[in-house]
Amino acid sequence: MPTTTNIDDRGFIKLTLSGSWPTPSELKGLRKLLDGNAGLGRVLADIRDVTGEFPYHDEIRLLIGRVKDSKAAAARRRAVIVGSDIQFGIARVFQSLLPGEVEVFRDELSAVSWLLEAGDKQRV
């Protein structure tokens, strides 16, 4: 699973995943990265280029169980960009189970706007 990670100068982490769905080991590495940047409470995850088999509901529950107790995860706001109906459905399952705020988008502009809107509300 090729992954690129950027810290956007507007105050969020952008993860771009492509290829196969990440293995548990790869996901653990991504969690470490996010936990290491806990001060950036906003994440933009772009999974439009993920191909192959996606996790099943039981696997999703297991993955979510590993992050549920994290204080950083509970405070995190995540925007997920999808490119297909299957990705949309899987992202919605994650949305219902992940701690913190999660929204699913089909375009990057809307996702970034939603993330930045959160920052604007926090400054008021």
C-alpha positions in Angstrom: 0.0 0.0 0.0 1.8 3.2 -1.1 1.0 6.0 1.2 1.9 9.7 1.1 1.6 11.9 4.1 1.8 15.6 4.1 1.2 18.2 6.9 -0.8 20.9 5.2 0.2 24.5 6.1 -3.5 25.1 6.9 -3.3 22.7 9.9 -4.2 19.2 9.0 -2.5 16.0 8.0 -3.3 14.6 4.5 -3.0 10.9 4.0 -3.2 9.6 0.5 -3.6 5.8 0.2 -3.3 3.9 -3.1 -3.0 0.3 -4.1 -4.1 -2.5 -1.8 -6.0 -1.8 1.5 -3.4 -1.4 4.3 -2.3 -4.4 6.3 -2.7 -4.3 10.1 1.1 -3.6 10.3 0.8 -0.7 7.9 -2.2 0.7 9.8 -0.3 0.5 13.0 2.4 2.7 11.3 -0.2 5.2 10.3 -1.6 5.3 13.8 1.9 6.0 15.2 2.3 8.8 12.7 -1.1 10.4 13.7 -0.4 10.0 17.4 3.0 11.6 16.9 1.2 14.7 15.4 -1.7 14.7 18.0 -1.6 18.6 18.0 -3.0 18.4 14.5 -6.5 17.2 15.3 -7.7 17.2 11.7 -7.0 14.5 9.1 -7.8 14.4 5.4 -7.7 10.7 4.2 -7.9 10.2 0.4 -8.7 6.6 -0.4 -9.8 7.2 -4.0 -6.9 5.2 -5.4 -7.2 2.2 -3.1 -7.9 -0.9 -5.1 -8.5 -4.6 -4.4 -10.3 -6.1 -1.5 -11.6 -3.9 1.2 -12.0 -5.0 4.8 -15.2 -6.8 5.9 -17.4 -5.4 8.8 -15.7 -7.7 11.4 -12.2 -6.5 10.3 -13.4 -2.9 10.5 -14.7 -3.4 14.0 -11.3 -4.9 15.0 -9.4 -1.9 13.5 -11.7 0.6 15.2 -11.3 -1.3 18.5 -7.6 -0.5 18.4 -8.1 3.2 18.3 -11.2 3.7 20.4 -9.4 4.2 23.6 -7.0 6.9 22.2 -7.7 10.4 23.6 -6.1 11.8 20.5 -8.4 9.8 18.3 -11.5 10.8 20.2 -10.7 14.5 19.7 -9.8 14.1 16.0 -11.8 15.4 13.1 -11.5 13.3 9.9 -12.6 13.9 6.3 -12.5 10.9 4.0 -12.5 11.3 0.3 -13.9 8.4 -1.7 -14.1 7.6 -5.4 -16.7 4.8 -5.7 -19.9 3.6 -4.2 -18.1 0.7 -2.5 -15.6 3.1 -0.9 -18.4 5.3 0.2 -20.2 2.4 1.9 -17.0 1.2 3.7 -16.2 4.8 4.8 -19.7 5.2 6.2 -19.1 2.1 8.3 -15.9 3.6 9.6 -17.8 6.8 10.2 -20.3 5.1 12.4 -17.7 3.4 14.6 -14.7 5.8 14.8 -14.4 8.1 17.8 -14.3 11.8 17.0 -16.0 13.5 14.0 -15.9 11.8 10.7 -17.4 12.9 7.4 -17.3 11.2 4.0 -16.9 13.2 0.8 -16.7 12.5 -2.9 -14.5 15.6 -3.7 -11.5 17.1 -2.1 -12.6 20.7 -2.1 -15.7 19.9 0.0 -13.6 17.8 2.4 -11.0 20.5 2.9 -13.7 23.2 3.4 -15.3 21.1 6.1 -11.9 20.6 7.9 -11.1 24.3 7.7 -14.6 25.2 8.9 -13.8 23.3 12.1 -10.7 25.4 12.6 -12.6 28.6 12.1 -15.2 27.6 14.7 -12.5 26.8 17.2 -11.0 30.3 16.8 -14.3 32.1 17.5 
